[in-house]
Amino acid sequence: MPERNQQPGGQPAQQEGQGQSIVKTVIQGVAMYMALQFVLKQFMGGTATTPARDGNGNAVPAAVPLYSERPAHLNEGATYNHVPQLVAPIWPDNNAVDIVVTVSPSFGLTPLKEYNRDAVVLEERQFRIGNWTDKRTAEGTISIPTPVQHNGTLWGHFYVGLSGAVLDPTEQGFDPASAYHFVYPLTQHIPKKKAAKTRSLLGDSAEDPEEIPEDEPKHSGPIIANYYHPNVSLSFIPNTGVIPFPQAPVAARQFLRLEATGARDGTGQNSWYYPILFVNTFWQLKAHMTLLNDTVKSMPIRIDLNNLADWKFKTMASIDLSSKESARQAAYGNALPGGGDGTEIEMFKEIFIDTNPILLGITIVVSIAHMILETLAFGSDIAHYRKKKDNVGISVRSILANVFMQGVIFLYLIDQSQNTSWMILGGQAVGIVIELWKITTIVNVRVRPAPGSLIPYRISFEDKHKLSETEERTKEYDEIAFKYMYVAGVPLLLAYAAYSLVYETHKSWYSYVIATLVGSVYAYGFLMMVPSLYINYRLKSVAHMPGKAMMYKFLNTFIDDLFAFTIKMPFLHRLATFRDDVIFFIYLYQRWAYKVDYTRVNEFGQGGEDEEETKKNEVEKTDLKSLLAGPAEGKAAVKATGADAPRATKRR
């Protein structure tokens, strides 16, 4: 018999490793769900309640008599419905109950007196349903039966009754009106996540042959394994009222225990149900579970008994059932809406369990700010390139290199498609398209013949117009910067490639190439900003830079720094998050050193008021002067602003 503790225990054991992308994904999902619900409510009206009906389609009266006042016979002309339409609580609320829980490898009913003491894991008396302060806890150790070690189910037998009633259905004096019994599994059969087979490309065999039977089964389909979680939470659900049984959600209906004798009210359509006892597996994460096999002889068990609000019960039960079904479908290779592998909800639960509530709130707020800044940076970057009329200060090679790097990341995500949501893939593809569009705003992309080459045609990047002196200097500085980039980057890339080839395993040579390139992109991608800084230094100007977009991106960099402090991660990975800060502070110094006058048009044709806006304002002022000055003076004023007038000279 487990020992009783007066104070309930804490949450399950913590697990390291969280990611800001999970919070962002959940926020986006909640926002989309709320928006969809709002639209449906506006255009389709609120959700209507379907009335309960009998077998002839007639509406069933909502009133269900008390169980103690049930009639001995059906009303005249009434028919017995095997599926009750309405079910009401069999006992009044705020009753005190006794509860006994046992564990067994058998689904069948076993008399309580035949159980060993260590198989009785919970025995409580006078527990008050609806008393939110009444909480009980029991802890102990159970033996794992041999059938359970061989993928069998460990069943929990639950005996519940009014205080003082006989709980064992096999004993004389047991009354279904005052006690009930049900069975629920305490172990979970979960498909093992199929891992990709990897090997050392310099060797002949796969990694660790002992793991091959687990990850690469010879038979088709997933491997179903038996998992056990030591924490079990039992919750009575008070104040549930009358429930339309056929319309009840499946997740909640599985915990409804109908009156055992099949009694009905006078109409023959309605019945009663015992108090709902929710076996709460919502917080049982797979990361905290133990895989049961021959080596597992005994396990600890902790049971918490409490009351839970009805809305919490329905929410938890629905989410838990949905997430388990998604994981099951993904294990069988079926596509899920939005992609992923069905573990997203579990990862979100880990954030709630392992993160301090205050820190979690800060993380959510910061994640929202991160998404807003990303959107602003995107819009500002597009606007900057749409208005830009020359190539001054733009590193075309950096944009091309960025397209290549994003393409590498896209191929890597496809190679790891079993863990990648299609939303992530879509966002990456859109980023590549935007970078390609930037190139077309700077140069003309043409396909030209390539005589004497293995490939008959080549892609040529041609200037849109004759380059000015400053644009020629920008092109020259871009070449110089990339020359030094190659000197620094190529040895690092080769060193990382050699290390990965010797010490790491890969699925194939293709995966090796993609993984090596993407590792280099993540490690040295910040170097793509160096050519722009070098061009700024040589031109002694930052007027050509997209200032707003840069500030939005660098604010996101500081948000990433915050996550580096708040989220658990390896030290080297935390250190890598600060690499962009170096670029940012150099850019800030350049903005301080190379002052920009925002009230005039700069030497690169940018800044000041928009040219079209200026012309429009001049025309409006001229028309106003014409109306005020009279016909003759008006004509002179118009002529002074026409084609014969000297063109205004831009200040430098």
C-alpha positions in Angstrom: 0.0 0.0 0.0 1.6 3.4 -1.0 2.2 5.9 1.7 -0.1 8.9 1.9 1.1 12.5 1.8 -1.0 15.4 2.9 0.5 17.8 0.3 0.3 17.1 -3.4 3.5 16.9 -5.3 4.8 19.2 -7.9 5.0 18.9 -11.6 6.7 16.1 -13.5 10.5 16.1 -13.8 11.9 18.9 -15.9 13.5 18.4 -19.3 16.0 20.7 -21.0 15.8 22.3 -24.3 13.2 24.7 -25.6 12.9 26.8 -28.7 11.3 30.2 -29.4 9.8 28.9 -32.6 7.4 26.7 -30.6 5.9 29.7 -28.8 5.7 31.6 -32.1 4.0 28.7 -33.8 1.4 28.4 -31.0 0.7 32.1 -30.9 0.2 32.1 -34.7 -2.1 29.1 -34.4 -4.2 30.6 -31.6 -4.5 33.9 -33.5 -5.7 32.1 -36.6 -8.2 30.0 -34.6 -9.7 33.0 -32.9 -9.9 34.9 -36.2 -11.6 31.9 -37.9 -14.1 31.6 -35.0 -14.9 35.3 -35.2 -15.5 35.1 -39.0 -17.7 32.0 -38.6 -19.7 33.7 -35.8 -20.2 36.9 -37.9 -21.3 35.1 -41.1 -22.9 31.9 -39.8 -24.2 32.9 -36.4 -23.5 31.3 -33.1 -23.4 27.6 -32.5 -26.9 26.1 -32.1 -27.6 23.5 -29.5 -29.1 20.3 -31.1 -32.1 19.2 -29.0 -32.2 15.5 -27.9 -34.6 13.4 -29.9 -36.1 9.9 -29.5 -36.2 7.1 -32.1 -39.1 8.7 -33.9 -37.4 12.1 -34.2 -39.5 13.8 -31.5 -37.9 16.2 -29.1 -37.1 14.8 -25.7 -38.1 16.9 -22.6 -35.0 18.4 -21.0 -36.2 17.5 -17.4 -34.7 14.2 -16.1 -36.0 13.1 -12.7 -33.7 12.2 -9.8 -32.4 8.7 -9.9 -34.1 8.0 -6.6 -37.5 9.0 -8.1 -37.1 6.9 -11.3 -40.3 5.0 -12.2 -40.5 1.3 -12.1 -42.0 1.1 -15.6 -42.0 3.2 -18.7 -44.9 5.6 -19.4 -47.7 4.2 -21.5 -46.7 4.3 -25.2 -43.1 5.1 -24.4 -40.3 3.1 -26.1 -37.0 2.1 -24.6 -34.0 3.7 -26.3 -30.7 1.8 -25.9 -28.8 5.0 -26.5 -29.9 7.5 -23.8 -30.5 11.0 -25.2 -30.0 12.9 -21.9 -28.0 11.8 -18.9 -28.2 13.4 -15.5 -25.9 12.9 -12.4 -27.0 9.8 -10.5 -25.9 11.3 -7.1 -26.4 14.9 -5.9 -23.4 17.2 -6.0 -21.1 17.6 -2.9 -21.3 13.9 -2.0 -18.5 12.2 0.0 -17.1 9.2 -1.8 -14.7 6.4 -1.1 -12.3 5.3 -3.8 -9.9 2.4 -4.2 -7.5 2.0 -7.1 -5.6 -1.3 -7.9 -3.2 -2.3 -10.7 -3.4 -5.5 -12.6 -2.2 -7.0 -15.9 -5.8 -8.4 -16.4 -8.7 -6.4 -17.8 -11.1 -8.7 -16.0 -12.6 -8.0 -12.6 -10.7 -9.4 -9.6 -12.1 -9.4 -6.1 -10.5 -6.7 -3.9 -9.6 -9.3 -1.2 -7.4 -11.2 -3.7 -5.1 -8.3 -4.4 -1.7 -8.0 -2.8 -1.2 -4.9 -0.6 1.4 -3.5 -3.1 -1.2 -3.7 -5.9 -3.6 -1.4 -4.1 -2.1 2.0 -5.0 -4.8 4.3 -3.7 -7.4 3.9 -0.9 -9.2 7.1 0.2 -12.3 7.6 2.3 -14.7 10.6 2.6 -13.4 12.5 -0.4 -15.7 15.4 -1.0 -16.7 16.0 -4.7 -16.8 19.7 -5.4 -14.6 20.7 -2.4 -11.7 22.4 -4.2 -9.5 22.3 -1.1 -9.8 18.5 -0.6 -6.6 17.0 -2.2 -5.1 13.6 -1.5 -1.8 12.1 -2.6 -0.5 8.5 -2.4 3.0 7.3 -3.3 4.6 3.9 -3.5 6.3 1.3 -5.7 4.6 -1.3 -7.9 5.9 -4.5 -9.4 5.7 -4.7 -13.2 4.0 -8.0 -14.1 5.6 -10.2 -16.7 2.9 -9.7 -19.3 3.3 -6.0 -19.0 7.1 -6.4 -19.6 6.2 -8.0 -22.9 4.1 -5.2 -24.3 1.0 -6.0 -22.2 -1.2 -3.3 -20.7 -1.1 -2.4 -17.0 -4.7 -1.8 -16.1 -6.0 0.4 -13.3 -9.2 -0.9 -11.6 -11.2 2.0 -10.1 -13.7 1.3 -7.4 -15.8 4.3 -6.5 -18.9 4.6 -4.2 -20.8 6.7 -1.7 -19.0 6.8 1.6 -19.6 3.6 3.5 -21.0 1.7 0.5 -19.7 -1.7 -0.7 -17.2 -1.0 -3.5 -16.4 -4.5 -4.7 -19.0 -5.7 -7.3 -18.1 -9.3 -6.4 -19.1 -8.9 -2.8 -22.5 -9.5 -1.4 -24.4 -6.2 -0.7 -22.9 -4.4 -3.7 -25.5 -1.9 -5.0 -25.1 -0.3 -8.5 -27.1 2.7 -7.2 -24.3 3.6 -4.7 -21.1 2.3 -6.2 -19.4 1.6 -9.6 -16.3 0.1 -11.1 -14.4 0.8 -14.3 -11.0 0.0 -15.9 -8.6 2.3 -17.5 -5.0 1.7 -18.8 -2.1 3.1 -16.8 0.4 2.4 -19.6 0.4 3.9 -23.1 1.2 2.1 -26.3 2.9 4.7 -28.4 4.5 4.3 -31.8 8.2 4.7 -31.8 9.5 7.5 -33.8 11.3 6.1 -36.8 14.8 7.5 -37.0 16.6 7.8 -40.3 19.4 5.3 -40.7 22.8 7.0 -40.8 26.3 5.7 -41.3 29.9 6.8 -41.5 30.6 7.6 -45.1 34.2 6.5 -44.7 33.2 3.1 -43.2 31.1 0.1 -44.5 28.6 -0.4 -41.7 25.8 1.6 -40.1 26.2 3.2 -36.7 25.7 0.9 -33.7 24.2 -2.3 -35.0 22.3 -2.8 -31.7 20.1 0.2 -32.6 19.1 -1.1 -36.0 16.3 -3.4 -34.9 14.7 -0.4 -33.1 15.0 2.2 -35.8 14.8 0.0 -38.9 12.2 -2.8 -38.3 12.1 -5.5 -40.8 8.3 -5.5 -40.9 6.2 -2.6 -42.4 4.5 0.0 -40.2 5.6 1.6 -36.9 6.8 -0.3 -33.8 4.4 0.1 -31.0 6.0 0.2 -27.6 4.7 0.1 -24.0 5.5 3.2 -22.0 4.8 4.0 -18.3 4.6 7.3 -16.5 5.0 7.3 -12.7 2.6 10.3 -12.1 -1.2 9.7 -12.3 -3.6 12.5 -11.7 -7.3 11.6 -10.9 -9.8 14.4 -10.9 -13.5 14.3 -10.1 -15.6 16.7 -12.3 -18.3 18.4 -10.2 -21.3 20.4 -11.5 -21.5 18.8 -14.9 -25.3 18.8 -15.0 -27.5 17.2 -17.6 -25.5 16.1 -20.7 -26.9 15.3 -24.2 -25.1 12.0 -24.5 -25.1 11.5 -28.3 -23.8 15.1 -28.8 -21.1 14.9 -26.1 -17.5 15.3 -27.4 -15.8 11.9 -27.9 -12.9 13.0 -25.7 -15.3 13.7 -22.7 -17.7 10.8 -23.5 -15.0 8.2 -22.9 -15.1 9.1 -19.2 -18.9 9.0 -18.8 -19.9 5.9 -16.9 -23.6 5.3 -17.4 -25.9 3.7 -14.8 -25.0 0.0 -14.8 -28.5 -1.6 -14.9 -29.6 0.4 -17.9 -32.4 2.2 -16.1 -34.4 4.9 -17.9 -36.9 7.5 -16.9 -40.6 7.3 -17.8 -40.0 8.3 -21.4 -37.5 5.6 -22.0 -35.1 8.1 -23.5 -33.0 9.4 -20.6 -30.7 7.9 -18.0 -28.1 8.7 -15.4 -24.3 8.7 -15.1 -21.9 8.2 -12.2 -19.6 11.1 -11.1 -16.9 11.7 -13.8 -13.5 10.6 -12.7 -11.0 12.0 -15.2 -7.8 9.9 -15.5 -5.7 12.9 -16.5 -2.8 12.0 -18.8 -2.5 15.5 -20.3 0.8 16.3 -18.6 2.3 12.8 -19.1 5.0 13.6 -21.6 6.8 10.9 -23.5 10.1 12.4 -22.5 9.3 11.5 -18.9 8.1 8.0 -19.6 9.9 4.7 -19.2 9.9 2.1 -21.9 8.8 -1.2 -20.3 10.7 -4.4 -21.1 12.3 -7.4 -19.3 14.8 -5.3 -17.4 12.1 -3.2 -15.7 11.0 -5.1 -12.6 9.4 -2.3 -10.5 8.5 1.3 -10.9 7.5 4.1 -8.5 3.9 5.5 -8.7 2.4 8.7 -7.4 -1.4 9.4 -7.5 -2.9 12.8 -7.0 -6.7 13.0 -6.3 -8.5 16.3 -6.6 -11.4 18.2 -8.2 -11.2 19.8 -11.6 -13.5 22.4 -13.3 -15.6 21.0 -16.2 -14.2 23.4 -18.8 -10.7 22.4 -17.9 -11.6 18.7 -18.1 -13.1 19.1 -21.6 -10.2 21.2 -22.9 -7.5 18.9 -21.6 -9.3 15.7 -22.8 -9.9 17.1 -26.3 -6.3 18.3 -26.7 -4.9 15.1 -25.3 -7.0 12.9 -27.6 -6.2 15.1 -30.6 -2.5 15.1 -30.1 -2.3 11.4 -29.5 -4.3 10.7 -32.7 -2.0 13.1 -34.7 1.1 11.3 -33.4 -0.5 8.0 -34.3 -1.3 9.1 -37.8 2.2 10.5 -38.3 3.7 7.2 -37.2 1.8 5.4 -39.9 3.0 7.9 -42.5 -0.2 9.9 -43.0 0.2 13.6 -43.7 -1.0 16.0 -41.0 -2.6 19.4 -41.5 0.2 21.9 -41.3 2.9 19.3 -41.5 5.0 18.2 -38.5 5.2 14.9 -36.8 2.5 15.2 -34.2 4.8 16.1 -31.3 4.2 19.9 -31.5 1.6 19.9 -28.6 3.9 17.9 -26.4 6.8 20.4 -27.0 4.4 23.2 -26.0 3.5 21.3 -22.8 7.2 21.1 -22.0 7.5 24.8 -22.2 4.7 25.2 -19.6 6.2 22.5 -17.3 9.9 23.6 -17.5 9.6 27.4 -17.7 9.0 29.8 -14.9 5.5 31.5 -15.3 7.0 35.0 -15.3 9.7 34.0 -17.8 7.1 32.3 -19.9 5.0 35.5 -20.0 8.1 37.5 -21.1 8.9 34.9 -23.7 5.4 35.2 -25.2 5.5 39.0 -25.3 8.9 39.0 -26.8 7.9 36.4 -29.4 5.0 38.7 -30.5 7.4 41.6 -30.7 9.7 39.4 -32.8 7.0 38.6 -35.3 6.0 42.3 -35.5 9.6 43.4 -36.1 10.0 40.7 -38.8 7.0 42.0 -40.6 8.1 45.6 -40.4 11.6 44.7 -41.6 10.1 42.8 -44.5 7.9 45.7 -45.6 10.7 48.2 -45.2 13.2 46.1 -47.1 10.8 45.8 -50.0 10.0 49.5 -50.1 13.7 50.4 -50.0 14.5 48.3 -53.1 11.4 49.5 -55.0 12.4 53.2 -54.6 16.2 52.7 -55.1 17.3 54.0 -58.6 20.9 53.0 -58.6 23.4 50.4 -57.3 25.4 52.6 -55.0 26.4 50.8 -51.9 24.7 47.5 -52.8 26.7 44.3 -52.6 25.2 42.3 -55.5 27.4 39.4 -54.5 26.0 39.4 -50.9 22.5 39.1 -52.3 23.5 36.2 -54.6 25.3 34.6 -51.7 22.2 35.1 -49.5 20.0 33.4 -52.2 22.5 30.5 -52.2 22.5 30.2 -48.4 18.7 30.3 -48.1 18.5 27.7 -50.9 20.9 25.4 -48.9 18.7 25.8 -45.8 15.6 25.0 -47.9 17.2 21.8 -49.2 18.3 20.9 -45.7 14.7 21.3 -44.4 13.4 19.1 -47.2 16.1 16.5 -46.4 14.8 16.6 -42.8 11.2 16.8 -43.9 9.9 14.4 -41.2 10.6 17.1 -38.6 9.7 20.1 -40.7 6.3 21.8 -41.0 5.2 22.9 -44.4 4.7 26.4 -42.9 8.5 26.6 -42.3 9.2 25.4 -45.8 6.8 27.9 -47.3 8.3 30.8 -45.3 11.8 29.8 -46.5 10.6 29.6 -50.1 9.1 33.0 -49.9 12.4 34.4 -48.6 14.2 33.0 -51.5 11.8 34.5 -54.0 12.2 37.9 -52.3 16.0 37.7 -52.6 15.7 36.8 -56.3 13.4 39.7 -56.8 16.0 42.1 -55.2 18.5 40.9 -57.8 16.1 41.9 -60.7 15.8 45.4 -59.2 19.6 45.9 -59.4 20.7 44.1 -62.5 19.2 42.5 -65.6 19.3 38.7 -65.5 19.8 37.3 -69.0 20.5 33.8 -70.4 23.4 34.1 -72.9 25.1 31.6 -75.2 28.3 30.1 -73.8 30.4 28.9 -76.8 33.2 26.5 -75.9 31.6 25.5 -72.6 30.1 22.2 -71.5 26.9 24.0 -70.8 25.6 25.8 -73.9 24.0 28.7 -72.0 24.9 30.7 -69.0 23.1 33.1 -66.7 24.5 36.6 -67.1 24.0 39.6 -64.8 24.1 42.8 -66.7 23.9 46.4 -65.5 20.6 48.1 -66.1 22.4 51.3 -67.2 25.9 52.8 -67.6 27.4 52.8 -64.1 28.3 56.1 -62.5 31.7 56.6 -60.9 30.4 55.9 -57.5 28.6 52.7 -58.7 31.8 51.6 -60.3 33.6 52.1 -57.0 30.9 50.1 -55.2 31.4 47.2 -57.6 35.1 47.3 -57.1 34.8 47.4 -53.3 32.4 44.5 -53.4 34.9 42.4 -55.3 37.7 43.3 -52.8 35.5 42.4 -49.8 34.5 39.1 -51.2 38.1 38.2 -52.1 38.9 38.5 -48.4 35.7 36.6 -47.5 36.8 33.7 -49.6 40.2 33.7 -47.9 38.6 33.5 -44.5 35.5 31.4 -45.3 36.8 28.6 -47.6 39.4 27.2 -45.1 36.7 27.2 -42.4 34.3 25.4 -44.7 36.9 22.8 -45.7 37.9 22.2 -42.1 34.2 21.7 -41.0 33.6 19.4 -44.0 36.6 17.3 -43.0 35.5 17.1 -39.4 31.9 16.1 -40.3 33.1 13.5 -42.7 35.4 11.8 -40.2 33.5 12.1 -36.9 29.8 12.3 -37.9 27.3 10.0 -39.5 25.0 10.8 -42.5 22.2 9.2 -44.5 24.0 9.6 -47.8 26.6 11.7 -49.6 23.9 14.2 -50.6 22.9 14.6 -46.9 26.5 15.1 -46.0 27.0 17.9 -48.5 23.7 19.6 -47.5 24.4 19.2 -43.8 28.0 20.6 -44.2 26.8 23.6 -46.2 23.9 24.4 -43.8 26.3 24.0 -40.8 28.6 26.6 -42.4 25.6 28.9 -43.2 24.5 28.8 -39.6 28.0 29.3 -38.3 29.4 31.9 -40.8 26.2 33.4 -42.3 26.7 36.7 -40.4 29.8 37.3 -42.6 27.5 38.2 -45.4 27.1 41.6 -43.8 30.8 42.3 -43.9 31.0 43.4 -47.6 28.3 46.0 -46.9 30.2 47.3 -44.0 33.4 47.4 -46.1 31.6 49.3 -48.8 30.3 51.8 -46.2 33.8 52.3 -45.0 35.3 53.0 -48.5 32.4 55.2 -49.5 32.4 57.0 -46.2 28.6 56.9 -46.2 25.6 54.9 -44.9 22.9 56.9 -46.8 22.4 54.0 -49.2 21.6 51.5 -46.5 17.9 50.6 -45.7 18.0 52.2 -42.3 14.5 51.1 -41.0 14.9 47.5 -42.2 18.4 47.3 -40.6 17.1 48.6 -37.3 14.2 46.2 -37.2 16.5 43.3 -38.0 19.0 44.3 -35.3 16.2 44.7 -32.7 15.3 41.1 -33.5 19.0 40.3 -32.9 18.7 41.6 -29.4 15.5 39.6 -28.9 17.5 36.5 -29.9 20.0 37.6 -27.3 17.3 37.6 -24.6 16.3 34.1 -25.6 19.9 33.1 -25.3 19.8 34.0 -21.6 16.3 32.7 -20.8 16.3 29.4 -22.7 18.5 26.5 -21.7 21.0 25.7 -24.4 24.6 24.6 -24.8 27.2 27.3 -24.1 28.7 27.4 -27.6 25.2 27.8 -29.1 24.5 30.6 -26.6 27.8 32.2 -27.6 26.9 32.0 -31.3 23.7 34.1 -30.8 25.9 37.1 -30.0 27.8 37.1 -33.3 25.3 39.5 -35.1 25.8 42.0 -32.3 29.3 42.7 -33.5 28.0 43.6 -37.0 25.3 45.8 -35.4 27.7 47.8 -33.3 30.0 48.4 -36.3 27.0 49.6 -38.2 26.1 51.9 -35.4 29.6 53.3 -35.3 29.4 53.9 -39.1 26.1 55.8 -38.7 27.7 58.0 -36.1 30.9 58.5 -38.2 29.1 59.1 -41.5 26.4 61.6 -40.7 23.2 61.6 -42.9 21.2 64.8 -43.6 17.6 63.5 -43.9 16.2 66.9 -45.0 17.9 66.8 -48.4 18.4 64.4 -51.3 21.8 62.6 -50.8 24.5 61.9 -53.3 22.9 58.6 -54.2 19.5 59.9 -55.2 17.9 58.9 -51.8 16.5 60.6 -48.8 14.6 63.9 -48.5 11.1 64.0 -49.8 10.0 61.6 -52.5 10.6 63.1 -56.0 7.0 62.5 -57.1 5.6 64.0 -53.9 7.8 67.1 -54.5 6.6 67.7 -58.0 3.0 67.2 -57.0 3.4 69.8 -54.2 5.0 72.3 -56.6 2.1 72.0 -59.1 -0.4 72.5 -56.3 1.4 75.6 -55.1 1.6 77.0 -58.6 -2.2 76.5 -59.1 -2.9 78.3 -55.9 -0.7 81.2 -56.8 -2.5 81.5 -60.2 -5.8 81.7 -58.6 -4.7 84.4 -56.2 -2.5 86.5 -58.6 -4.9 86.9 -61.6 -4.9 85.8 -65.2 -1.7 87.6 -66.4 0.5 86.9 -63.5 -0.9 83.3 -63.3 0.2 82.6 -66.9 3.7 83.9 -66.1 3.8 81.8 -63.0 2.8 78.7 -64.9 5.4 79.3 -67.5 8.1 79.8 -64.9 7.3 76.3 -63.6 7.0 74.6 -67.0 9.5 73.0 -69.4 11.2 76.3 -70.2 12.2 76.8 -66.5 15.7 75.7 -65.5 15.9 72.3 -63.9 16.6 72.3 -60.1 20.0 71.1 -59.1 20.2 68.5 -56.3 22.4 69.6 -53.4 25.3 67.3 -52.4 
